[in-house]
Amino acid sequence: MHMRNNRRSFLKAGLGAGLLPLGYHSAVAAPPTRSPNEKLHIGAIGVWTRARDNITACANEQIVALADVDAGFLSRMHDLYPKTKTYVDFRKLLEQRDLDAVVISTPDHTHFHAARQAMQSGLHVYCEKPLAHSVREVESLVRTAAACQVVTQHGNQHHASQGYRQAVAILQAETIGKIQAVHSWTARPIWPQGIERPPAAPKPNHLDWDLWLGPAPARPYAQGYHTIHWRGFWDFGTGALGDMGPHLLDPVFTALQLQTPRTIQVESAPVSAESAPEWSIVRFEFSHAQHARQPLTVTWYDGGKRPSAEAIGVRRPPPHGTMLIGERGRLFIPQLGKKPIVLMDDKSTPKIDVEPGLDHHRDWIAACKANTTPRFPFSKAEPIVTTCLLGNIALRIGTQLQWNAQKKAFDDNATANALLDRRYRQGWESA
């Protein structure tokens, strides 16, 4: 019997007892563990671009199912895994009885429906960043993971890298003193932003456009959505902040134990109703931060904007990175989990020893088999993903916002609060 069948019986027992309504934790016992040598049966929802790397990272297990709305991509991946069953609709994949877990690598706007339905089916879930497309969706996925007692991992694949772990150790040891300011930037977007809706065009025969849209509002197919340019459109993506913020800010949130900001201030290029701005600068003020001065301001830059030399002490910073300003020095954290650089005011060279980095996917797989918690479950990803989504709301509103963490709402701004959730197209109202 596969793990899923055992887990499904637990979930059915919990549902029958009224223990698993969405939003509540379950009293159902955790499902049994399995041998580390026994292979997981994994389904892949989304098979191309970033999905290829995720599938390859899990290939030592048993890939048994593939789903993608693009028949061309699906066919090419099936050639590499010819024993898999294939689906155009991921909801059909989730009905396959022999699955233990799924890896979700679809556009942002379908993360929520795929992940929630998978967890409600008793499956462990690895989901690409950002976890979901709206703040309320993030909250729901965290609750659902706890209620269903499945193992989740957020797709910040550099989280367990040696470079990021070293950066966290440096900050928590207060090697450069308490942090006074944080600056994080990216050269992205590498797709169009600040544009209006492109004109309708004939749909390619290999693409199921209706399923690609999924829960998003109906619109005609147009060139410029599939396969990567969707990231800039509000209905489908989360812009450069949602794309790179979860990576570049990850060690900052981890080391300083940040939650959500109290205040958000923005400046940007003109914001379209359709897409994120060409560039933006977003200032998050956090009331509480470990190893830092209170309050702490974290400033985000994208679209070619960079912090000034006066702010970070570097005249020509690289395309992506994060600089933390401390009382006794600075810490530069490159992208992709590379080795951080400590710049002490007294020119000393501190040494911080940390354990070697871990493989993010293998960490999740091992946790699935042992029924333990991996390094970056949905619950730990919630603050950083929520913060990025709140920043996007501030960009869309174009004004300073005050976030009330207790109420999980903005103070005195109904327009901003309306953007905390989204409406789904008919047929997608519930996963």
Secondary structure, 3 states (H helix, E strand, C coil): CCHHHHHHHHHHHHHHCCCCCCCCCCCCCCCCCCCCCCCCEEEEECCCCHHHHHHHHCCCCEEEEEECCEHHHHHHHHHHCCCCEEECCHHHHCCCCCCCEEEECCCHHHHHHHHHHHHHCCCEEEEECCCCCCHHHHHHHHHHHHHHCCCEEEECCCCCCHHHHHHHHHHHCCCCCCEEEEEEECCCCCCCCCCCCCCCCCCCCCECHHHHHCCCCCCCCCCCCCCCHHHHECCCCCHHHHHHHHHHCHHHHHHHCCCCCCEEEEEECCCCCCECCCCEEEEEEECCCCCECCCEEEEEEECCCCCCHHHHCCCCCCCCEEEEEECCEEEEECCCCCCCEEEECCCCCCCCCCCCCCCHHHHHHHHHHHCCCCCCCHHHHHHHHHHHHHHHHHHHHCCCEEEECCCCEECCCHHHHHCCCCCCCCCCCCC
